[in-house]
Amino acid sequence: MNNPVKNPSSPSLFGRVSLGYGVIESRKLPEWRRFAQDGLGLHVDSVGDQALAMRIDHHRLRLLVREGAAEDVVAFGWQLDGDDALQLALSRLRAAGIEVREISGAEAAERGVERLWAFTGPKRLRFELFTRPLVGTGPLAMRASGFVTGTMGLGHFAMTTREPEAALAFFQTLFDARLSDTIEDKLNGVTLELSFLRLNPRHHSVAIAATRGTRMNPLRTAIHHLNLQAFSLDDVTEAYRRLRGMGFSIANAIGQHPNDRELSFYVASPSGFEIELGWNPIVVHEEAETGWTPGHYAGISLWGHFPENLTLASRLGQMGRGLASLARKEYVAGAQA
């Protein structure tokens, strides 16, 4: 997808789009229920015996875990704030030669929306656009006191890619994403470069990570982590204690990032990718007088975030997957246009 220079007076989607929901495929639904409900503290409803619908606010669904073999996130839904914003996004997708399918009925309702427009995004992740979420019925039954969503959306996700320039151009062209800042860090002897993109006042809705030099992807899963923002520090610390006590693998202990200042920890989900539960990140206000200047940071953590379960076997596994990724061409959304 090309990233043309835009006329400043042309319509923009910045501030009009947010991360709406995620869809996960797993054969481990009982483990996911325990992880999400008893560990993270989310509201979880069963959808027959084939899916779990997870709520954290007034939306009928924010996370859907359905029966399937992927053990991965397979789709993200993006909420647009009106039909004119939707039409602008669809026109940009058509201009890039990206095929879009309109979906309604049971498939849309499964996502907790009235209608959606689906297409293939970076790394073949399915992206779905919607404007009208369905509202949940009944009170929330959560161990957490609440989560920060609203116009800023569900949270954020981070993905590794061998095509970071194309991924950045995709989000900047489709959603008018803005660069918040960048980080570089060395992990397991490999230098990672990360770019953090915001779509609204949330510091970032998407983080894009790539290895410097030879581009490798050490992950089996489509994303590295999905972030949820808790209302309180107690929500974070109590979930950390619960998940450790329940035997879930803590990937990184509690710490704080230098760029968005979020205090968080990372835990491995039953499907392998990580969930970051955090509190109190920076909100970026786009005041005309001051604006926002992207910063650059050395090191992903200001303090903490110490790895708790990084073994030699896991390091070798990541290196093996990274080398194997060199033999595969990564899908670039809109490259066929």
VOBA-1610 file (N, C-alpha, C; in pm, whole numbers, padded with zeros to 5 digits, always signed):
BEGIN
Met+00086-00118+00000Met+00000+00000+00000Met+00090+00123+00000Asn+00076+00207-00100Asn+00161+00324-00111Asn+00130+00424-00001Asn+00228+00511+00029Asn+00211+00613+00131Asn+00233+00751+00069Pro+00137+00800-00011Pro+00158+00926-00079Pro+00156+01044+00017Val+00222+01153-00024Val+00214+01276+00053Val+00073+01333+00039Lys+00008+01363+00154Lys-00132+01404+00151Lys-00145+01555+00161Asn-00245+01605+00096Asn-00279+01746+00107Asn-00329+01772+00249Pro-00270+01872+00319Pro-00314+01897+00458Pro-00462+01927+00471Ser-00524+01973+00362Ser-00667+02005+00369Ser-00756+01886+00337Ser-00697+01772+00298Ser-00778+01654+00265Ser-00830+01591+00394Pro-00940+01514+00385Pro-00998+01453+00506Pro-00898+01359+00574Ser-00906+01352+00705Ser-00817+01266+00783Ser-00900+01175+00873Leu-00848+01054+00894Leu-00912+00961+00987Leu-00847+00965+01125Phe-00742+01043+01141Phe-00681+01049+01273Phe-00782+01100+01374Gly-00790+01031+01488Gly-00886+01066+01592Gly-01025+01011+01568Arg-01044+00938+01458Arg-01176+00885+01424Arg-01176+00733+01415Val-01068+00670+01460Val-01057+00524+01452Val-00992+00474+01580Ser-01035+00356+01625Ser-00978+00295+01744Ser-00984+00143+01730Leu-00899+00076+01805Leu-00900-00071+01807Leu-01027-00117+01877Gly-01110-00194+01805Gly-01241-00231+01859Gly-01246-00365+01928Tyr-01191-00469+01864Tyr-01197-00603+01922Tyr-01090-00691+01859Gly-01065-00804+01923Gly-00974-00905+01870Gly-01043-01039+01865Val-01005-01120+01765Val-01059-01255+01748Val-00943-01354+01757Ile-00959-01455+01841Ile-00855-01555+01868Ile-00910-01692+01837Glu-00829-01776+01774Glu-00866-01917+01754Glu-00782-02004+01848Ser-00849-02097+01918Ser-00779-02182+02013Ser-00855-02311+02036Arg-00780-02417+02065Arg-00838-02544+02109Arg-00843-02552+02261Lys-00813-02443+02330Lys-00797-02444+02476Lys-00898-02352+02542Leu-01024-02365+02507Leu-01124-02273+02561Leu-01135-02278+02713Pro-01133-02396+02778Pro-01140-02395+02925Pro-01022-02322+02988Glu-00903-02336+02929Glu-00785-02268+02983Glu-00796-02117+02960Trp-00851-02078+02843Trp-00870-01936+02815Trp-00970-01875+02914Arg-01077-01948+02946Arg-01174-01896+03043Arg-01106-01872+03178Arg-01030-01967+03223Arg-00961-01954+03352Arg-00863-01838+03348Phe-00787-01828+03239Phe-00687-01722+03223Phe-00752-01584+03225Ala-00858-01568+03146Ala-00919-01436+03129Ala-01007-01399+03249Gln-01089-01491+03294Gln-01187-01461+03398Gln-01123-01457+03536Asp-01053-01565+03571Asp-00997-01574+03706Asp-00863-01505+03719Gly-00787-01497+03608Gly-00655-01435+03613Gly-00658-01286+03584Leu-00690-01251+03460Leu-00693-01110+03421Leu-00809-01034+03485Gly-00918-01105+03510Gly-01034-01043+03574Gly-01138-00990+03479Leu-01147-01045+03357Leu-01245-01002+03258Leu-01380-01069+03281His-01485-01012+03220His-01617-01076+03216His-01615-01173+03098Val-01652-01299+03121Val-01648-01402+03017Val-01784-01470+03008Asp-01840-01474+02886Asp-01963-01546+02858Asp-01934-01659+02760Ser-02001-01772+02778Ser-01992-01880+02681Ser-02087-01854+02566Val-02042-01883+02444Val-02125-01877+02324Val-02139-02021+02275Gly-02243-02090+02324Gly-02252-02232+02299Gly-02132-02302+02361Asp-02082-02406+02294Asp-01960-02473+02341Asp-01845-02450+02245Gln-01858-02348+02157Gln-01757-02324+02054Gln-01685-02190+02066Ala-01722-02106+02163Ala-01659-01975+02171Ala-01680-01913+02309Leu-01592-01817+02340Leu-01602-01735+02460Leu-01606-01589+02418Ala-01701-01514+02472Ala-01711-01371+02444Ala-01670-01296+02570Met-01571-01208+02557Met-01515-01138+02672Met-01551-00991+02667Arg-01602-00939+02778Arg-01644-00800+02790Arg-01558-00729+02895Ile-01535-00599+02871Ile-01467-00517+02971Ile-01534-00381+02984Asp-01635-00354+02901Asp-01706-00227+02906Asp-01846-00248+02849His-01908-00143+02795His-02047-00155+02748His-02059-00231+02616His-01949-00251+02543His-01956-00330+02419His-01993-00475+02452Arg-02071-00535+02363Arg-02109-00675+02384Arg-01987-00765+02381Leu-01885-00725+02309Leu-01767-00811+02295Leu-01645-00725+02268Arg-01536-00756+02337Arg-01407-00695+02307Arg-01304-00799+02264Leu-01318-00922+02315Leu-01234-01034+02272Leu-01323-01155+02249Leu-01302-01219+02135Leu-01372-01343+02103Leu-01268-01454+02089Val-01283-01558+02170Val-01198-01677+02157Val-01287-01789+02105Arg-01262-01832+01984Arg-01346-01934+01922Arg-01265-02059+01893Glu-01336-02170+01888Glu-01272-02299+01861Glu-01202-02296+01726Gly-01072-02333+01725Gly-00995-02334+01602Gly-00852-02373+01630Ala-00780-02409+01524Ala-00647-02466+01540Ala-00534-02364+01542Ala-00561-02237+01513Ala-00453-02141+01491Ala-00369-02115+01616Glu-00431-02118+01735Glu-00365-02075+01859Glu-00298-01939+01837Asp-00381-01844+01796Asp-00328-01714+01757Asp-00442-01614+01741Val-00407-01487+01739Val-00502-01385+01696Val-00519-01398+01545Val-00643-01401+01498Val-00669-01417+01355Val-00735-01293+01296Ala-00786-01201+01379Ala-00852-01082+01325Ala-00854-00972+01430Phe-00853-00848+01381Phe-00878-00731+01464Phe-00988-00649+01401Gly-01078-00597+01486Gly-01182-00506+01440Gly-01144-00363+01473Trp-01169-00272+01377Trp-01136-00130+01394Trp-01266-00050+01389Gln-01291+00027+01494Gln-01413+00106+01500Gln-01389+00245+01442Leu-01475+00284+01345Leu-01474+00417+01286Leu-01592+00494+01342Asp-01578+00628+01356Asp-01677+00703+01431Asp-01798+00749+01350Gly-01812+00702+01226Gly-01929+00738+01148Gly-01920+00684+01006Asp-02032+00693+00933Asp-02035+00639+00798Asp-01942+00713+00704Asp-01923+00844+00725Asp-01832+00917+00636Asp-01688+00872+00657Ala-01650+00843+00782Ala-01517+00790+00808Ala-01500+00651+00746Leu-01604+00569+00757Leu-01600+00436+00695Leu-01583+00448+00545Gln-01659+00534+00480Gln-01650+00548+00335Gln-01512+00598+00292Leu-01451+00685+00372Leu-01316+00731+00340Leu-01217+00616+00347Ala-01228+00533+00451Ala-01139+00418+00462Ala-01159+00321+00347Leu-01285+00294+00311Leu-01314+00202+00201Leu-01262+00256+00069Ser-01272+00386+00048Ser-01220+00443-00077Ser-01070+00430-00085Arg-01001+00443+00027Arg-00855+00426+00028Arg-00817+00281+00001Leu-00893+00186+00057Leu-00866+00045+00030Leu-00887+00012-00117Arg-00995+00065-00175Arg-01019+00041-00318Arg-00907+00099-00403Ala-00860+00219-00369Ala-00752+00283-00444Ala-00624+00201-00437Ala-00605+00129-00326Ala-00485+00045-00310Ala-00503-00093-00371Gly-00621-00120-00428Gly-00645-00251-00488Gly-00668-00362-00388Ile-00710-00328-00265Ile-00734-00427-00161Ile-00881-00466-00162Glu-00907-00594-00177Glu-01045-00645-00183Glu-01109-00639-00045Val-01233-00590-00040Val-01308-00577+00084Val-01442-00649+00071Arg-01482-00724+00174Arg-01611-00792+00175Arg-01698-00733+00284Glu-01821-00701+00251Glu-01917-00655+00350Glu-01988-00776+00411Ile-01999-00778+00543Ile-02054-00893+00615Ile-02157-00844+00716Ser-02271-00911+00721Ser-02375-00879+00819Ser-02429-01010+00875Gly-02540-01002+00945Gly-02604-01124+00995Gly-02525-01188+01108Ala-02526-01322+01111Ala-02471-01396+01224Ala-02321-01376+01239Glu-02250-01367+01127Glu-02105-01352+01136Glu-02067-01218+01198Ala-02139-01112+01162Ala-02114-00982+01223Ala-02156-00982+01369Ala-02271-01042+01399Ala-02319-01047+01537Ala-02222-01122+01627Glu-02156-01225+01572Glu-02056-01299+01649Glu-01946-01205+01698Arg-01917-01101+01619Arg-01815-01002+01655Arg-01870-00893+01747Gly-02001-00894+01769Gly-02060-00790+01851Gly-02082-00660+01778Val-02107-00667+01646Val-02130-00547+01565Val-02249-00571+01473Glu-02304-00462+01418Glu-02416-00475+01325Glu-02371-00522+01188Arg-02267-00457+01136Arg-02209-00492+01006Arg-02059-00469+01013Leu-01986-00537+00925Leu-01842-00514+00919Leu-01795-00528+00775Trp-01677-00473+00749Trp-01614-00478+00618Trp-01475-00537+00638Ala-01451-00656+00580Ala-01332-00734+00608Ala-01234-00732+00492Phe-01105-00728+00525Phe-01000-00734+00424Phe-00873-00791+00488Thr-00775-00820+00406Thr-00649-00879+00454Thr-00548-00768+00477Gly-00499-00760+00601Gly-00401-00659+00638Gly-00260-00714+00641Pro-00167-00641+00700Pro-00027-00687+00707Pro-00016-00826+00770Lys+00078-00906+00718Lys+00104-01041+00768Lys-00019-01131+00758Arg-00110-01098+00667Arg-00234-01173+00644Arg-00327-01173+00764Leu-00309-01081+00856Leu-00408-01063+00962Leu-00535-01007+00900Arg-00648-01064+00937Arg-00774-01012+00887Arg-00811-00888+00967Phe-00839-00780+00894Phe-00885-00656+00955Phe-01032-00636+00920Glu-01108-00586+01016Glu-01252-00567+00999Glu-01290-00427+01045Leu-01355-00352+00959Leu-01401-00218+00991Leu-01547-00221+01033Phe-01583-00140+01134Phe-01723-00132+01174Phe-01748+00006+01233Thr-01876+00042+01241Thr-01913+00171+01300Thr-02006+00156+01420Arg-02084+00047+01424Arg-02187+00036+01528Arg-02170-00092+01610Pro-02110-00082+01727Pro-02099-00199+01813Pro-02233-00230+01879Leu-02258-00357+01903Leu-02374-00397+01981Leu-02343-00381+02129Val-02444-00343+02205Val-02424-00314+02348Val-02450-00439+02430Gly-02368-00463+02529Gly-02384-00578+02617Gly-02505-00563+02706Thr-02562-00676+02743Thr-02677-00676+02834Thr-02634-00734+02968Gly-02689-00680+03073Gly-02656-00729+03205Gly-02530-00664+03259Pro-02512-00668+03391Pro-02395-00607+03453Pro-02269-00687+03424Leu-02155-00619+03430Leu-02026-00685+03416Leu-01991-00759+03545Ala-01945-00883+03531Ala-01897-00960+03644Ala-01746-00976+03627Met-01669-00884+03685Met-01525-00882+03665Met-01453-00877+03800Arg-01338-00941+03807Arg-01253-00929+03925Arg-01177-00797+03922Ala-01154-00744+03801Ala-01091-00612+03788Ala-01195-00503+03811Ser-01149-00386+03854Ser-01242-00276+03879Ser-01288-00211+03749Gly-01212-00230+03640Gly-01251-00175+03511Gly-01133-00157+03420Phe-01163-00114+03297Phe-01060-00095+03194Phe-01085+00037+03121Val-00979+00097+03071Val-00988+00224+03001Val-01005+00197+02853Thr-01120+00236+02797Thr-01149+00213+02655Thr-01203+00343+02596Gly-01335+00352+02578Gly-01397+00473+02525Gly-01349+00503+02384Thr-01331+00631+02355Thr-01291+00671+02219Thr-01149+00628+02185Met-01070+00587+02286Met-00934+00541+02260Met-00929+00393+02224Gly-01040+00320+02244Gly-01047+00182+02199Gly-00997+00082+02301Leu-00981-00040+02251Leu-00953-00156+02335Leu-00818-00146+02405Gly-00717-00098+02340Gly-00581-00099+02392Gly-00485-00089+02276His-00381-00172+02276His-00291-00175+02161His-00240-00316+02138Phe-00181-00337+02021Phe-00110-00462+01996Phe+00025-00431+01935Ala+00120-00523+01952Ala+00253-00511+01895Ala+00278-00631+01805Met+00332-00604+01687Met+00360-00711+01591Met+00504-00701+01544Thr+00567-00815+01521Thr+00698-00819+01457Thr+00677-00840+01308Thr+00764-00783+01229Thr+00749-00793+01084Thr+00885-00786+01016Arg+00894-00850+00904Arg+01013-00839+00819Arg+00997-00727+00718Glu+00880-00663+00718Glu+00851-00554+00623Glu+00801-00431+00700Pro+00885-00375+00789Pro+00836-00266+00874Pro+00799-00140+00797Glu+00871-00108+00690Glu+00839+00011+00612Glu+00699-00001+00551Ala+00669-00120+00499Ala+00537-00142+00439Ala+00427-00138+00545Ala+00454-00194+00662Ala+00354-00192+00769Ala+00328-00050+00817Leu+00433+00029+00834Leu+00415+00168+00874Leu+00335+00245+00769Ala+00371+00225+00642Ala+00300+00295+00535Ala+00153+00256+00531Phe+00124+00129+00559Phe-00015+00082+00558Phe-00098+00160+00659Phe-00053+00167+00784Phe-00131+00235+00888Phe-00134+00387+00867Gln-00026+00442+00816Gln-00025+00586+00792Gln-00114+00624+00675Thr-00121+00539+00574Thr-00202+00570+00457Thr-00350+00545+00483Leu-00383+00431+00546Leu-00524+00397+00567Leu-00586+00479+00680Phe-00517+00488+00794Phe-00577+00546+00914Phe-00516+00682+00952Asp-00423+00735+00873Asp-00354+00860+00907Asp-00285+00849+01043Ala-00225+00732+01069Ala-00156+00710+01196Ala-00039+00807+01210Arg-00012+00846+01333Arg+00098+00938+01363Arg+00202+00868+01449Leu+00328+00898+01421Leu+00437+00837+01497Leu+00448+00904+01633Ser+00436+00824+01740Ser+00453+00878+01875Ser+00601+00881+01914Asp+00671+00770+01891Asp+00814+00765+01920Asp+00871+00633+01872Thr+01002+00617+01892Thr+01071+00494+01853Thr+01160+00449+01969Ile+01187+00318+01970Ile+01275+00259+02070Ile+01367+00159+02000Glu+01488+00150+02047Glu+01574+00040+02006Glu+01626-00031+02130Asp+01639-00162+02120Asp+01686-00242+02234Asp+01748-00369+02179Lys+01837-00427+02256Lys+01900-00553+02217Lys+01842-00664+02301Leu+01783-00762+02237Leu+01724-00878+02303Leu+01782-01004+02245Asn+01836-01089+02331Asn+01897-01216+02288Asn+02002-01193+02179Gly+02077-01083+02191Gly+02185-01057+02097Gly+02142-00994+01966Val+02011-00966+01950Val+01959-00907+01826Val+01904-00769+01857Thr+01938-00670+01774Thr+01887-00535+01795Thr+01750-00521+01732Leu+01653-00479+01813Leu+01517-00456+01767Leu+01492-00306+01755Glu+01422-00268+01649Glu+01378-00130+01630Glu+01226-00129+01634Leu+01168-00045+01719Leu+01024-00040+01738Leu+00971+00099+01708Ser+00858+00102+01637Ser+00787+00227+01608Ser+00648+00219+01669Phe+00605+00328+01733Phe+00479+00331+01806Phe+00385+00431+01737Leu+00270+00380+01692Leu+00177+00460+01613Leu+00049+00486+01690Arg+00004+00612+01689Arg-00123+00645+01754Arg-00227+00680+01647Leu-00351+00645+01678Leu-00464+00672+01591Leu-00560+00771+01654Asn-00537+00803+01781Asn-00624+00887+01863Asn-00542+00926+01986Pro-00599+00981+02091Pro-00515+01022+02205Pro-00440+00910+02277Arg-00480+00782+02259Arg-00401+00674+02317Arg-00260+00682+02261His-00159+00671+02346His-00019+00689+02303His+00016+00604+02182His-00030+00481+02181His-00018+00399+02059His-00123+00290+02060Ser-00178+00266+01942Ser-00269+00154+01919Ser-00198+00038+01851Val-00084+00070+01785Val-00006-00031+01713Val+00142-00005+01740Ala+00216-00110+01770Ala+00362-00103+01776Ala+00417-00201+01674Ile+00515-00156+01598Ile+00574-00237+01491Ile+00721-00258+01524Ala+00761-00386+01533Ala+00898-00421+01570Ala+00966-00495+01456Ala+01093-00465+01435Ala+01171-00532+01331Ala+01316-00544+01378Thr+01383-00648+01334Thr+01525-00664+01364Thr+01607-00573+01274Arg+01713-00517+01330Arg+01801-00433+01251Arg+01888-00521+01161Gly+01918-00470+01042Gly+02001-00547+00949Gly+01919-00655+00882Thr+01961-00780+00896Thr+01886-00892+00839Thr+01751-00902+00909Arg+01644-00891+00833Arg+01510-00890+00890Arg+01463-01032+00916Met+01442-01064+01044Met+01394-01196+01085Met+01268-01179+01168Asn+01188-01286+01175Asn+01071-01287+01261Asn+01081-01409+01353Pro+01112-01388+01482Pro+01131-01501+01572Pro+01004-01558+01632Leu+00888-01502+01597Leu+00763-01541+01663Leu+00681-01636+01576Arg+00616-01733+01641Arg+00520-01818+01572Arg+00390-01745+01550Thr+00354-01657+01642Thr+00223-01593+01640Thr+00225-01463+01560Ala+00107-01418+01518Ala+00096-01298+01436Ala+00135-01172+01512Ile+00111-01171+01643Ile+00146-01056+01725Ile+00236-01100+01840His+00308-01004+01896His+00386-01032+02016His+00297-01024+02139His+00218-00914+02147His+00129-00901+02262His+00010-00813+02230Leu-00093-00830+02310Leu-00211-00745+02311Leu-00218-00679+02447Asn-00235-00547+02447Asn-00238-00471+02572Asn-00380-00437+02613Leu-00408-00447+02742Leu-00530-00398+02804Leu-00489-00297+02911Gln-00563-00185+02920Gln-00530-00082+03018Gln-00629-00087+03133Ala-00579-00119+03251Ala-00662-00131+03371Ala-00690+00006+03431Phe-00801+00014+03506Phe-00837+00138+03574Phe-00738+00175+03684Ser-00688+00074+03756Ser-00613+00105+03877Ser-00484+00024+03884Leu-00390+00076+03963Leu-00267+00002+03988Leu-00297-00128+04061Asp-00394-00127+04152Asp-00432-00250+04222Asp-00478-00358+04125Asp-00550-00319+04018Asp-00592-00417+03918Asp-00472-00489+03858Val-00366-00414+03832Val-00245-00472+03772Val-00174-00564+03871Thr-00150-00515+03991Thr-00074-00595+04087Thr-00151-00719+04131Glu-00283-00706+04149Glu-00361-00823+04191Glu-00369-00927+04079Ala-00383-00883+03954Ala-00383-00979+03842Ala-00249-01048+03831Tyr-00141-00975+03852Tyr-00007-01034+03851Tyr+00005-01143+03956Arg-00042-01116+04077Arg-00036-01214+04185Arg-00124-01335+04153Arg-00244-01309+04099Arg-00334-01420+04069Arg-00275-01511+03960Leu-00229-01452+03852Leu-00180-01530+03739Leu-00056-01611+03777Arg+00033-01551+03854Arg+00150-01627+03902Arg+00106-01744+03989Gly+00012-01716+04078Gly-00035-01821+04168Gly-00108-01932+04095Met-00171-01900+03980Met-00243-01999+03902Met-00151-02079+03811Gly-00025-02041+03804Gly+00073-02116+03726Gly+00092-02069+03583Phe+00033-01955+03547Phe+00057-01902+03413Phe+00196-01839+03405Ser+00256-01851+03288Ser+00395-01809+03270Ser+00404-01657+03256Ile+00469-01594+03353Ile+00493-01450+03346Ile+00613-01427+03255Ala+00590-01360+03143Ala+00700-01335+03050Ala+00791-01224+03102Asn+00730-01116+03150Asn+00807-01004+03206Asn+00737-00953+03331Ala+00812-00941+03439Ala+00756-00892+03565Ala+00718-00745+03552Ile+00657-00690+03656Ile+00610-00552+03653Ile+00725-00455+03629Gly+00703-00361+03540Gly+00801-00259+03508Gly+00733-00141+03442Gln+00814-00047+03392Gln+00760+00073+03331Gln+00836+00105+03203His+00761+00141+03099His+00821+00177+02971His+00866+00323+02973Pro+00973+00357+02899Pro+01022+00494+02902Pro+00943+00591+02815Asn+00873+00539+02714Asn+00807+00630+02620Asn+00665+00666+02664Asp+00578+00566+02684Asp+00440+00598+02725Asp+00422+00597+02876Arg+00527+00557+02951Arg+00528+00556+03097Arg+00427+00460+03157Glu+00377+00367+03077Glu+00281+00270+03131Glu+00352+00173+03224Leu+00290+00145+03338Leu+00338+00045+03431Leu+00263-00083+03402Ser+00336-00193+03377Ser+00269-00313+03325Ser+00349-00438+03352Phe+00286-00552+03323Phe+00356-00680+03316Phe+00303-00757+03196Tyr+00377-00860+03156Tyr+00342-00942+03041Tyr+00327-01087+03086Val+00219-01152+03039Val+00194-01291+03073Val+00161-01367+02945Ala+00213-01489+02935Ala+00186-01573+02817Ala+00042-01622+02822Ser-00032-01599+02714Ser-00169-01648+02704Ser-00169-01797+02675Pro-00283-01865+02690Pro-00288-02007+02656Pro-00252-02036+02511Ser-00263-01937+02422Ser-00229-01959+02281Ser-00086-01921+02246Gly-00010-01867+02342Gly+00131-01843+02318Gly+00170-01697+02305Phe+00088-01614+02241Phe+00120-01472+02239Phe+00096-01416+02380Glu+00145-01296+02405Glu+00140-01241+02540Glu+00028-01138+02555Ile-00019-01124+02677Ile-00109-01017+02716Ile-00030-00923+02807Glu-00032-00794+02774Glu+00026-00693+02862Glu-00090-00625+02936Leu-00086-00629+03067Leu-00184-00558+03148Leu-00114-00438+03208Gly-00164-00318+03177Gly-00093-00198+03219Gly-00183-00094+03282Trp-00120+00012+03332Trp-00190+00118+03403Trp-00124+00253+03378Asn-00205+00354+03354Asn-00166+00494+03357Asn-00062+00536+03252Pro-00080+00497+03124Pro+00010+00548+03022Pro-00021+00694+02988Ile+00072+00758+02922Ile+00054+00894+02874Ile-00063+00899+02776Val-00143+01003+02784Val-00243+01035+02682Val-00189+01154+02603Val-00184+01141+02470Val-00126+01245+02385Val-00235+01344+02345His-00222+01466+02390His-00314+01572+02353His-00254+01651+02238Glu-00333+01669+02133Glu-00282+01729+02009Glu-00304+01881+02008Glu-00262+01949+02114Glu-00281+02094+02118Glu-00201+02161+02007Ala-00264+02256+01940Ala-00198+02325+01830Ala-00075+02403+01878Glu-00079+02451+02005Glu+00030+02534+02053Glu+00158+02453+02074Thr+00144+02330+02119Thr+00262+02252+02155Thr+00287+02137+02061Gly+00181+02072+02011Gly+00198+01957+01925Gly+00264+01842+01999Trp+00319+01750+01924Trp+00388+01634+01983Trp+00512+01606+01900Thr+00627+01598+01964Thr+00753+01568+01896Thr+00791+01425+01927Pro+00801+01336+01826Pro+00840+01198+01853Pro+00978+01192+01918Gly+00989+01106+02018Gly+01117+01086+02085Gly+01180+00954+02043His+01304+00934+02082His+01374+00808+02056His+01437+00762+02187Tyr+01419+00634+02219Tyr+01464+00580+02347Tyr+01550+00457+02325Ala+01652+00444+02409Ala+01736+00325+02409Ala+01692+00236+02524Gly+01629+00126+02493Gly+01581+00034+02595Gly+01430+00037+02607Ile+01370-00081+02610Ile+01225-00093+02609Ile+01166-00065+02747Ser+01248-00071+02851Ser+01196-00050+02987Ser+01278+00053+03062Leu+01206+00139+03134Leu+01270+00237+03221Leu+01323+00167+03346Trp+01243+00074+03397Trp+01284-00013+03507Trp+01196-00137+03505Gly+01244-00244+03567Gly+01166-00367+03577Gly+01149-00439+03446His+01034-00507+03432His+01005-00593+03317His+01108-00704+03301Phe+01161-00751+03415Phe+01260-00857+03408Phe+01196-00987+03359Pro+01262-01057+03265Pro+01207-01185+03218Pro+01208-01288+03329Glu+01097-01359+03345Glu+01087-01458+03452Glu+01102-01601+03403Asn+01079-01623+03273Asn+01081-01760+03222Asn+01158-01771+03091Leu+01264-01692+03077Leu+01346-01696+02956Leu+01452-01804+02973Thr+01433-01917+02907Thr+01525-02030+02918Thr+01611-02041+02793Leu+01715-02123+02801Leu+01799-02147+02685Leu+01718-02207+02572Ala+01625-02297+02606Ala+01543-02360+02503Ala+01455-02257+02432Ser+01398-02162+02509Ser+01313-02061+02445Ser+01397-01969+02357Arg+01518-01935+02401Arg+01606-01851+02319Arg+01643-01921+02188Leu+01678-02049+02198Leu+01713-02125+02077Leu+01593-02138+01985Gly+01472-02155+02044Gly+01352-02164+01963Gly+01326-02036+01885Gln+01344-01922+01952Gln+01325-01794+01884Gln+01426-01776+01772Met+01551-01812+01797Met+01653-01799+01694Met+01623-01890+01575Gly+01578-02013+01605Gly+01544-02105+01497Gly+01430-02055+01411Arg+01326-02000+01477Arg+01214-01946+01401Arg+01257-01824+01320Gly+01346-01743+01379Gly+01394-01627+01306Gly+01468-01665+01179Leu+01555-01763+01189Leu+01630-01809+01071Leu+01536-01872+00969Ala+01438-01950+01016Ala+01343-02013+00924Ala+01260-01910+00851Ser+01233-01795+00916Ser+01150-01693+00852Ser+01218-01632+00729Leu+01350-01644+00720Leu+01421-01588+00606Leu+01384-01657+00475Ala+01335-01779+00487Ala+01300-01856+00367Ala+01158-01829+00319Arg+01082-01747+00395Arg+00943-01721+00359Arg+00922-01574+00328Lys+00849-01547+00223Lys+00816-01409+00188Lys+00697-01365+00272Glu+00706-01249+00333Glu+00597-01200+00417Glu+00495-01125+00333Tyr+00367-01149+00361Tyr+00259-01083+00287Tyr+00258-00934+00319Val+00250-00853+00214Val+00241-00708+00226Val+00106-00664+00172Ala+00023-00604+00256Ala-00111-00563+00215Ala-00102-00457+00104Gly-00174-00482-00005Gly-00179-00387-00114Gly-00062-00394-00210Ala+00031-00486-00188Ala+00149-00494-00276Ala+00114-00537-00416Gln-00003-00603-00431Gln-00043-00652-00563Gln-00099-00540-00649Ala-00129-00426-00587Ala-00192-00316-00664Ala-00093-00251-00757
//
